[in-house]
Structure formats: structure tokens, C-alpha cells
């Protein structure tokens, strides 16, 4: 048997009977049927950050872990209640995202993790998140060590600035929003440059993805 005959023999019987030139349109058609996943508009961090894993105190005073929030997608933001600008702006933007999701908003939780545990008690966090969206948002705090460890895991930078004459201070911190799927896997990163429409569109894909 020649090399050419051997190669044809290795093909399925129905395919071996079709002349090579006649296969070209078929191969083109099959290529067109292959699925190409639509790229994310947010930054894809899948596989680069840890799963949703923590043990903190919720704004209702109860101890919670990342496991408590599995089953829903989660938007995780590190901020603090005395933040004068970035935090309220980010929370307002997330409220727009939730509004755009419509009924799908019931499948999303917003986790507001403080980077100022000295001042952000469970009660102050409760009052803060309640002013935005008490139904979907949970404020979380912990010890300095717990917050530092968690921030390091997700590459969040923060630093307490110098106190003013009244003893008040600001905390400089990262402003990204982390998107986790219902299984607790870190999937996407949203920045201040990402509009509510973009965040909502990618978040809906996370929600609709088969588990």
C-alpha cells in the first residue's frame, strides 16, 4: 500500500471516498461551527487570585466565612465608611449595576470589606451599607491582622494617612471591585474606568454560566 493509500485508509470510510478538493467547503463549514468564546470586557483574573475564603464579622455582628456567600455571584470591594469620595462613588456605581441586572440582582451579593477596622464597627458598617442597599450588601470587618492578610491575598494596597489636628485620618486604598462566581472563584476585576453597563454585562454572563 502506498503512503497516499495508507493516509486515505486512516480516514473514516465516508470521508475517504470524498475527493480532497470537495472537502474544502466542508472543512470551512465545520470551522465556522466551532465555538469561539466572547472576550470579557472586564479584566479576566480567572486562576490568578484565591477563591472567596475568609472569616470575618458581618455588619449584623455574626461571624461569617466565604462559604456563607457561595451560591450567588459576589462583588467584593475593600473600602471604609469614612472614605470621602472613592468609596461612595464606587458603591453608587454598583447600585447602578444592580439596577441594570433587574431580577438577576437577586443572584448577586456585594461584600464591603473595611480597610479601617479600628473605626468601622459592625454597627457603623451596617448603617453605611444600609444607606446604599441593605438587601444585597453586607459590611465585613475583622482584626487588623485578618484584614491585612485578606488584603494581601487579593493584592489590595491600603495605608493609613497622617492624622489631622482633630485626630481624624484617611486611608489610601485600591479601588478595584472583584467579581466572584457562585462557586467562589475569582473571575473578573472591575476598575473605575469600567462603566456600570460593562460591569453588568459581564456579571450577567457570570450569573448565567452553567455551574
C-alpha positions as CSV (number, residue, x, y, z in Angstrom):
1,X,0.0,0.0,0.0
2,X,1.3,3.5,-0.9
3,X,1.7,6.3,1.6
4,X,-1.2,8.0,0.0
5,X,-3.4,4.9,0.2
6,X,-2.4,4.5,3.8
7,X,-3.4,8.0,4.7
8,X,-6.8,7.6,3.0
9,X,-7.3,4.3,4.8
10,X,-6.8,6.1,8.1
11,X,-9.8,8.3,7.4
12,X,-13.4,7.4,8.2
13,X,-14.9,5.4,5.4
14,X,-17.3,8.1,4.3
15,X,-14.6,10.7,4.4
16,X,-12.1,8.7,2.4
17,X,-14.5,8.4,-0.6
18,X,-14.7,12.2,-1.0
19,X,-12.1,13.9,-3.3
20,X,-9.8,16.3,-1.4
21,X,-11.0,19.4,-3.3
22,X,-14.6,18.6,-2.5
23,X,-13.7,18.6,1.3
24,X,-12.6,22.2,1.3
25,X,-16.2,23.7,1.6
26,X,-17.0,21.1,4.2
27,X,-13.9,21.9,6.3
28,X,-14.7,25.6,6.1
29,X,-18.2,25.0,7.2
30,X,-17.0,22.9,10.2
31,X,-14.6,25.6,11.2
32,X,-17.4,28.1,11.2
33,X,-19.3,25.9,13.6
34,X,-16.5,25.9,16.2
35,X,-17.4,28.0,19.2
36,X,-15.2,31.0,20.0
37,X,-15.9,32.4,23.4
38,X,-16.6,36.1,23.5
39,X,-13.8,38.0,25.3
40,X,-14.5,39.6,28.7
41,X,-14.8,43.4,28.8
42,X,-13.5,43.5,32.4
43,X,-10.1,42.2,33.3
44,X,-10.0,38.4,33.4
45,X,-8.3,37.2,36.6
46,X,-9.5,33.6,36.5
47,X,-6.9,31.4,38.0
48,X,-4.8,34.3,39.3
49,X,-6.4,35.1,42.6
50,X,-7.6,32.9,45.5
51,X,-11.2,31.8,45.9
52,X,-13.5,33.7,48.2
53,X,-12.1,32.5,51.5
54,X,-12.2,34.5,54.8
55,X,-13.6,34.5,58.3
56,X,-14.8,38.0,59.3
57,X,-17.6,39.7,61.3
58,X,-20.6,40.8,59.4
59,X,-22.4,44.1,60.0
60,X,-25.1,42.1,62.0
61,X,-22.4,41.1,64.5
62,X,-22.3,37.4,63.3
63,X,-19.2,35.6,62.2
64,X,-19.2,34.6,58.6
65,X,-16.9,32.9,56.1
66,X,-16.6,32.9,52.3
67,X,-18.7,29.7,52.3
68,X,-21.7,31.7,53.5
69,X,-21.8,33.6,50.2
70,X,-21.4,30.7,47.8
71,X,-24.4,30.1,45.6
72,X,-24.5,33.7,44.5
73,X,-22.1,35.8,42.5
74,X,-20.2,38.3,44.6
75,X,-18.9,41.8,44.1
76,X,-16.1,42.4,46.6
77,X,-14.9,45.9,47.4
78,X,-12.3,47.0,50.0
79,X,-13.1,50.4,51.4
80,X,-14.1,52.2,54.6
81,X,-17.1,54.2,55.9
82,X,-15.2,57.5,56.5
83,X,-14.0,57.5,52.9
84,X,-14.8,60.9,51.4
85,X,-15.0,60.1,47.7
86,X,-13.9,56.9,46.1
87,X,-16.0,54.5,48.3
88,X,-19.3,56.3,48.0
89,X,-18.7,56.8,44.3
90,X,-17.9,53.1,43.8
91,X,-20.9,52.0,45.9
92,X,-23.2,54.3,43.9
93,X,-21.8,52.8,40.7
94,X,-22.5,49.2,42.0
95,X,-26.1,50.3,42.8
96,X,-26.4,51.2,39.1
97,X,-25.1,47.8,38.2
98,X,-27.6,46.1,40.4
99,X,-30.4,48.2,38.9
100,X,-29.3,47.2,35.3
101,X,-29.4,43.5,36.3
102,X,-33.1,43.6,37.1
103,X,-34.3,40.3,38.6
104,X,-30.8,38.8,38.3
105,X,-29.7,41.2,41.1
106,X,-31.2,38.6,43.4
107,X,-28.3,36.3,42.5
108,X,-25.6,38.8,43.5
109,X,-24.2,39.9,46.8
110,X,-22.0,43.0,47.4
111,X,-19.4,42.5,50.1
112,X,-17.9,45.7,51.5
113,X,-14.8,44.8,53.4
114,X,-13.3,47.6,55.6
115,X,-9.7,48.6,55.5
116,X,-10.3,50.7,58.6
117,X,-11.3,48.1,61.3
118,X,-10.4,50.5,64.1
119,X,-13.3,52.8,63.3
120,X,-15.6,50.5,61.2
121,X,-17.6,48.6,63.8
122,X,-20.3,46.2,62.7
123,X,-22.9,48.9,63.6
124,X,-21.2,51.6,61.6
125,X,-20.8,49.2,58.6
126,X,-24.5,48.3,59.0
127,X,-25.5,51.9,58.8
128,X,-23.2,52.5,55.9
129,X,-24.4,49.7,53.6
130,X,-28.0,50.2,54.7
131,X,-27.8,53.7,53.1
132,X,-27.0,52.0,49.8
133,X,-28.6,48.6,49.5
134,X,-29.3,46.6,52.7
135,X,-30.9,43.8,50.7
136,X,-27.9,42.8,48.7
137,X,-24.9,44.3,50.6
138,X,-23.0,43.1,53.6
139,X,-20.4,45.0,55.5
140,X,-17.5,43.0,56.9
141,X,-14.8,43.8,59.4
142,X,-12.2,41.9,61.5
143,X,-9.0,42.3,63.4
144,X,-6.1,44.3,61.8
145,X,-4.3,41.0,61.1
146,X,-7.3,39.5,59.4
147,X,-7.8,42.5,57.2
148,X,-4.1,42.7,56.4
149,X,-4.0,39.0,55.4
150,X,-7.1,39.1,53.3
151,X,-5.9,42.3,51.5
152,X,-2.6,40.7,50.8
153,X,-4.3,37.6,49.3
154,X,-6.2,39.8,46.8
155,X,-3.3,42.2,46.2
156,X,-5.2,45.1,47.8
157,X,-3.0,48.0,48.9
158,X,-4.0,50.4,51.7
159,X,-2.3,52.8,54.1
160,X,-3.5,55.0,56.9
161,X,-2.5,58.6,56.3
162,X,-1.3,61.1,58.9
163,X,-3.9,62.2,61.5
164,X,-5.2,65.8,61.3
165,X,-5.3,68.1,64.4
166,X,-8.7,66.6,65.3
167,X,-7.3,63.0,65.2
168,X,-9.1,62.2,62.0
169,X,-7.4,60.4,59.2
170,X,-8.0,59.0,55.7
171,X,-7.0,55.6,54.3
172,X,-5.5,55.5,50.9
173,X,-6.5,52.2,49.2
174,X,-7.0,50.3,46.0
175,X,-10.4,50.9,44.4
176,X,-11.0,47.8,42.2
177,X,-14.1,45.6,42.5
178,X,-13.5,41.8,42.5
179,X,-16.1,39.6,40.7
180,X,-16.5,36.1,42.1
181,X,-18.8,33.4,40.6
182,X,-21.3,31.4,42.5
183,X,-18.7,28.8,43.4
184,X,-16.5,31.4,45.0
185,X,-13.9,31.6,42.2
186,X,-12.3,34.9,41.4
187,X,-13.2,35.7,37.8
188,X,-13.0,39.4,36.9
189,X,-11.7,42.7,38.1
190,X,-13.6,46.0,37.5
191,X,-11.8,49.4,37.8
192,X,-13.1,52.9,38.0
193,X,-12.8,53.1,34.2
194,X,-15.4,50.3,33.7
195,X,-19.0,51.6,33.3
196,X,-22.0,50.1,35.1
197,X,-23.2,48.8,31.7
198,X,-19.9,46.9,31.1
199,X,-19.9,45.5,34.6
200,X,-23.5,44.4,34.4
201,X,-23.0,42.8,31.0
202,X,-20.0,40.7,32.2
203,X,-21.7,39.9,35.5
204,X,-24.7,38.6,33.8
205,X,-22.5,36.2,31.9
206,X,-21.1,35.0,35.2
207,X,-24.6,34.5,36.6
208,X,-25.8,32.7,33.5
209,X,-22.8,30.4,33.2
210,X,-23.6,26.7,34.0
211,X,-22.3,25.6,37.3
